Amino acid sequence: MAQDLSRAPVVHSVAEIERQLAAAWSTGRAAWAGGDEARVTARSSVSNLVVIAGRPETAQRCAAVIAATAGRHPSRSLILGTVDPDGPAGLEAWVETLEVSSSSGQSRAGTETVYVTAHGETGRHLASVIVPLLVRDLPVALWWPGDAQFHTHRADRLLALADRLIVDGSEWAGDGLDRLAGMAAVAGETGLPVADFALLRQARWREALASVYDLPDLRPHLHSVRAVSVEYAVGGDHPIGLANIVRPVYHVAWLASRLGMNVESPMRREADGRLAAVLRQGQHQVAAEWRPAPSGLGSGSTVRVEIVSRRAGAELSGIVTADDHTVSVTVNDRGRERVRRVYAAPRLDEVELLARAMDDRAGARIPAATLATAGRLLATGDATRSVGQEGER
């Protein structure tokens, strides 16, 4: 459990921030907070967490999430926002310390969060602000909520500091595909591990899809997939073509990478609004498509995933749907319902997503093969073209 211990005065230089950090633990307590209530046993950080927050409201949201995960992943957290890009250069900053108590309440440790608001030109050189404030010899996680940028000078300098990148692809503007393609390229070029909340949320979908082939006599169908289709929600302010479809793309990319499929023809938009691609599994093609569907779910949310296999003339289909609390799986074998299951699997909130993204256990980050496959699905950059534009390439 974490609680706020103290907040240092606002300062205006990196050197002053460093002095505040040094003073915070020099006596085993926050030097600017009077009384024994501020005493902690030790500073505890196992990593650096750098947040490129942009707007103040994003910084506040991220700070609350970090505080909620401090007991599981104590970090020195740097939350950076930018304002008035055309104004005079400068920064405003302060340090907050957090007390983290053990579940028994018998031991206490402390972490700190540094808030930096960069003005004008300073906001274009965040890496020079970040580097002196990192705890040396600890890994650096770079959390970039909102519209992360790739292949820019600023992004290159920030990503060079990181040992892992944390994003939420479902928050990206438009359909999100340009950002996804850029991130896949960066990960392929640098080997930077990536944790995307958009994919971490799909753990329950992946487990359900894998369960389609649980029965021993159905396992041979794993090598005979012929079609994968994903329905995703559209409506409201996000009509077809504007809905963020990063999550639907991940479904197919993950399945393809796990089942040994290659991308034969990347995604393109058909005249009716569907997106289509062609995969190859062994000697046969696999049709992949993404279909928009009116739904009360948030725009871009997955509504339904279906995987179809054909083996020796027999067809097997697995259909997965989900709501906020459960996931449902139906398996039809030769046109007859063979399996129906409902799993209790609630959606993950942002606190749990960050905790998993910071975790080093297997599966916490996007498998490199999944992200690489997503990149190949978008390889030509023509996912927004219609089939009628084919001759214009």
C-alpha positions in Angstrom: 0.0 0.0 0.0 1.4 3.4 -1.0 0.6 6.8 0.4 1.9 10.3 -0.3 4.5 11.4 2.2 5.5 14.8 1.0 6.0 17.2 -1.8 9.0 19.3 -2.3 8.9 23.0 -3.4 8.7 23.8 -7.1 12.2 24.3 -8.7 13.3 25.4 -12.1 16.4 23.4 -13.0 17.7 19.8 -13.2 20.4 20.6 -10.6 17.7 21.7 -8.1 15.8 18.5 -8.8 18.9 16.4 -8.1 19.5 18.2 -4.8 15.9 17.5 -3.8 16.3 13.8 -4.6 19.5 13.6 -2.6 17.9 15.4 0.4 14.8 13.3 0.3 16.5 10.2 1.7 19.7 11.6 3.3 18.3 11.2 6.8 15.9 8.3 6.2 13.0 10.7 5.7 11.8 13.4 3.4 13.8 16.4 4.4 11.1 18.9 3.6 8.4 17.1 5.6 8.6 17.7 9.3 7.8 15.1 11.9 8.5 11.4 12.4 5.4 10.6 10.3 7.5 11.1 7.2 10.2 8.5 8.2 10.7 5.5 6.0 13.1 2.6 6.4 14.8 2.9 3.0 14.4 4.1 -0.5 13.4 1.2 -2.7 13.5 1.3 -6.5 13.9 -1.7 -8.9 13.6 0.3 -12.1 13.2 3.8 -13.6 9.8 4.6 -15.1 9.8 7.6 -17.5 6.4 8.9 -18.6 6.0 11.1 -21.7 2.7 12.5 -20.6 2.2 15.6 -22.8 -0.9 17.1 -21.3 -1.4 17.8 -17.5 -4.5 15.6 -17.3 -2.5 12.7 -18.8 0.3 13.3 -16.2 -2.3 13.2 -13.4 -3.8 10.0 -14.6 -0.5 8.3 -15.0 0.6 9.5 -11.5 -2.4 7.9 -9.9 -1.7 4.6 -11.8 1.9 4.6 -10.7 1.0 5.2 -7.1 -1.4 2.2 -7.2 1.4 -0.1 -8.5 4.2 1.2 -6.3 3.9 -1.7 -3.9 4.4 -4.2 -6.7 7.0 -2.4 -8.8 8.7 0.4 -6.8 10.4 2.7 -9.3 11.8 6.2 -9.6 9.2 7.7 -11.8 9.7 10.7 -14.0 6.5 12.2 -15.3 7.2 14.8 -18.1 4.6 17.2 -19.6 5.1 19.9 -22.2 3.3 23.2 -22.5 3.5 26.4 -24.6 5.9 25.0 -27.3 6.4 28.4 -28.8 7.0 30.2 -25.5 10.2 30.8 -23.6 12.3 27.8 -22.6 12.3 26.6 -19.0 10.9 24.0 -16.6 8.9 23.7 -13.4 9.4 20.6 -11.3 8.9 19.1 -7.9 9.5 15.8 -6.2 7.0 13.7 -4.3 7.9 10.8 -2.1 5.7 7.7 -1.5 5.7 5.4 1.4 5.1 1.8 0.5 4.0 -0.5 3.4 4.2 -4.3 3.3 1.0 -6.3 3.5 1.8 -7.0 7.2 2.5 -3.3 7.9 5.8 -4.3 9.6 8.2 -2.8 7.0 8.2 0.4 5.0 10.1 1.6 2.0 10.0 4.7 -0.1 9.9 5.6 -3.8 9.8 9.0 -5.5 8.1 10.6 -8.4 9.5 13.6 -10.2 7.1 15.9 -12.0 8.5 18.0 -14.8 6.6 20.5 -16.9 8.8 21.7 -19.8 8.2 25.0 -21.5 9.1 26.1 -25.0 12.3 24.7 -26.5 13.0 22.7 -23.3 10.1 20.4 -24.3 11.9 19.4 -27.5 14.9 18.2 -25.5 13.4 16.0 -22.9 16.2 13.4 -23.1 18.7 15.9 -21.6 16.3 16.5 -18.7 15.8 12.8 -18.1 19.3 11.4 -18.1 20.7 13.1 -15.0 17.6 12.1 -13.0 17.7 8.3 -13.7 18.9 5.9 -11.0 22.1 4.5 -12.5 22.4 0.8 -13.2 18.6 0.2 -13.1 16.5 -0.6 -16.2 14.5 2.2 -17.8 10.9 1.7 -18.9 9.5 4.4 -21.2 5.8 4.8 -20.9 4.4 6.8 -23.8 0.6 7.2 -23.3 -1.5 8.7 -26.1 0.0 9.2 -29.5 3.5 7.9 -29.3 5.8 9.2 -32.1 8.3 7.0 -34.0 11.1 7.8 -36.4 11.5 11.4 -35.3 14.6 12.9 -33.8 12.9 13.4 -30.5 11.6 9.8 -30.4 15.0 8.4 -31.4 16.7 10.1 -28.4 14.0 9.1 -26.0 13.8 5.4 -27.2 17.6 5.2 -27.0 17.3 5.6 -23.2 14.8 2.8 -22.7 15.2 -0.9 -22.0 11.5 -1.4 -22.7 8.7 0.7 -24.3 5.1 0.8 -22.8 2.3 2.1 -25.0 -1.5 1.8 -25.5 -2.0 1.4 -29.2 -5.8 1.6 -28.7 -5.4 5.3 -27.8 -3.7 6.3 -31.0 -5.4 8.7 -33.4 -7.3 7.5 -36.5 -7.1 3.8 -37.2 -3.7 3.6 -35.4 -2.1 1.6 -38.2 0.6 4.1 -39.1 1.8 4.1 -35.4 1.6 0.3 -35.2 3.7 0.0 -38.4 6.2 2.5 -37.0 6.5 0.7 -33.7 7.0 -2.6 -35.4 9.8 -1.1 -37.5 11.5 0.4 -34.5 11.3 -2.8 -32.5 12.7 -4.7 -35.5 15.6 -2.3 -36.0 16.6 -1.9 -32.3 15.3 -5.1 -30.6 13.5 -2.9 -28.0 11.0 -4.9 -26.1 7.5 -3.5 -26.2 4.5 -3.8 -23.9 1.3 -2.6 -25.4 -1.8 -2.3 -23.2 -3.9 -3.1 -26.4 -2.3 -6.5 -26.6 -2.1 -7.2 -22.8 -5.9 -6.7 -22.6 -6.3 -9.5 -25.1 -4.8 -12.2 -22.9 -8.3 -13.6 -22.1 -9.1 -13.7 -25.9 -5.9 -15.6 -26.6 -6.5 -18.2 -23.9 -10.0 -18.7 -25.3 -8.8 -19.0 -28.9 -6.2 -21.6 -27.8 -9.0 -23.6 -26.0 -10.7 -24.2 -29.4 -8.3 -27.0 -30.0 -8.2 -28.4 -26.5 -9.8 -31.8 -27.3 -7.2 -34.3 -28.5 -9.0 -35.2 -31.7 -9.3 -31.5 -32.7 -5.6 -30.7 -32.4 -4.7 -31.7 -35.9 -6.9 -28.8 -37.1 -4.3 -26.4 -35.8 -2.3 -27.1 -39.0 -5.3 -26.7 -41.3 -6.6 -23.2 -40.7 -8.3 -21.7 -43.7 -9.8 -18.4 -42.5 -9.6 -16.0 -39.6 -12.1 -13.2 -39.2 -12.4 -10.4 -36.6 -15.4 -8.2 -36.1 -14.7 -4.9 -34.4 -17.0 -2.1 -33.1 -17.7 1.1 -35.0 -20.1 3.9 -34.5 -20.5 7.3 -32.9 -17.6 9.6 -33.7 -15.6 6.8 -35.3 -17.1 5.7 -38.6 -15.6 3.0 -40.7 -12.0 4.0 -41.7 -11.5 6.1 -38.5 -12.0 3.5 -35.8 -8.7 2.5 -34.1 -8.2 -1.1 -35.1 -4.9 -1.9 -33.4 -6.6 -4.5 -31.2 -8.3 -6.4 -34.1 -4.9 -6.4 -36.0 -3.2 -7.9 -33.0 -5.6 -10.9 -32.9 -4.6 -12.0 -36.4 -0.9 -11.2 -35.9 -0.8 -13.3 -32.7 -2.6 -16.2 -34.3 -0.4 -16.1 -37.4 2.8 -16.0 -35.4 1.7 -18.9 -33.1 0.5 -21.1 -35.9 3.5 -20.7 -38.2 1.8 -18.5 -40.8 3.5 -16.0 -43.2 2.0 -12.9 -44.7 1.5 -13.5 -48.4 -0.5 -10.3 -49.2 -0.6 -7.5 -46.7 -3.8 -5.7 -45.5 -5.9 -3.7 -47.9 -9.3 -2.1 -47.7 -12.0 -3.6 -49.8 -14.8 -1.6 -51.5 -17.3 -2.6 -48.8 -15.2 -1.4 -45.9 -13.7 -4.7 -44.9 -9.9 -5.1 -44.5 -8.4 -8.2 -46.0 -5.1 -10.0 -46.1 -3.8 -13.4 -47.3 -1.6 -15.6 -45.1 0.0 -18.8 -45.8 0.2 -21.8 -43.5 2.4 -24.6 -45.1 1.0 -25.4 -48.5 -2.4 -23.6 -48.2 -3.6 -20.0 -48.0 -5.4 -18.5 -45.1 -7.9 -15.7 -45.7 -7.8 -13.0 -43.0 -10.4 -10.3 -42.7 -11.5 -7.5 -40.4 -15.2 -6.5 -40.5 -16.7 -3.4 -38.9 -19.9 -4.0 -37.0 -22.3 -1.6 -35.3 -21.9 -2.2 -31.5 -22.4 -0.6 -28.2 -18.8 -1.4 -27.3 -16.2 1.2 -27.6 -15.0 2.0 -31.1 -12.3 -0.5 -32.2 -13.2 -3.0 -29.5 -13.2 -6.6 -30.6 -16.8 -8.0 -31.0 -16.1 -11.5 -32.3 -13.2 -13.6 -33.5 -13.7 -16.7 -35.6 -11.1 -19.2 -36.8 -12.0 -21.9 -39.4 -10.1 -25.1 -40.2 -10.7 -27.7 -42.9 -9.2 -31.1 -42.7 -10.0 -34.2 -44.8 -13.3 -32.5 -45.9 -14.4 -31.7 -42.3 -14.8 -28.1 -41.1 -14.1 -26.9 -37.6 -15.0 -23.4 -36.5 -14.2 -21.7 -33.2 -16.0 -18.5 -32.2 -15.0 -16.3 -29.3 -16.9 -13.4 -27.9 -16.5 -11.4 -24.7 -18.1 -8.8 -22.4 -16.7 -6.9 -19.5 -16.6 -9.9 -17.2 -16.7 -13.1 -19.2 -15.4 -14.8 -22.4 -17.4 -17.3 -24.4 -16.2 -20.0 -26.7 -18.2 -22.1 -29.1 -16.7 -24.9 -31.2 -18.7 -26.3 -34.2 -17.5 -29.6 -35.6 -18.9 -30.5 -39.0 -21.8 -28.1 -38.5 -22.7 -29.3 -35.0 -22.0 -27.7 -31.8 -19.2 -29.6 -30.1 -18.1 -27.3 -27.2 -19.6 -24.3 -25.4 -17.7 -22.7 -22.6 -17.9 -19.5 -20.6 -14.9 -18.3 -18.7 -14.9 -15.7 -15.9 -12.3 -13.2 -17.2 -12.9 -9.6 -16.4 -11.3 -6.8 -18.4 -8.0 -5.4 -17.0 -7.9 -1.9 -15.7 -4.9 0.4 -16.3 -3.4 -0.3 -12.9 -3.2 -4.0 -13.7 -2.0 -3.3 -17.2 0.9 -1.2 -16.0 1.9 -3.8 -13.4 2.0 -6.5 -16.1 3.9 -4.2 -18.5 6.5 -3.7 -15.8 6.8 -7.4 -15.0 9.6 -9.3 -16.5 7.8 -12.7 -16.5 7.3 -14.4 -19.8 4.3 -13.0 -21.7 4.3 -9.6 -20.1 5.6 -8.0 -23.3 4.5 -8.3 -26.9 6.3 -11.4 -28.3 8.7 -10.1 -31.0 7.1 -12.5 -33.5 3.6 -11.0 -33.0 4.8 -7.4 -33.5 6.9 -8.4 -36.5 3.8 -10.1 -38.0 1.7 -7.0 -37.4 4.4 -5.0 -39.2 4.3 -7.4 -42.2 0.5 -7.2 -42.3 0.9 -3.4 -42.7 4.1 -3.6 -44.8 2.9 -1.8 -48.0 1.3 1.0 -46.0 -1.8 0.7 -48.2 -4.3 -0.6 -45.6 -6.4 2.5 -46.3 -6.6 2.0 -50.0 -9.7 0.5 -51.5 -9.6 -2.5 -53.9 -10.5 -0.1 -56.7 -7.2 1.8 -56.3 -5.1 -1.3 -56.9 -4.1 -0.1 -60.3 -2.8 3.2 -59.0 0.2 1.8 -57.2 
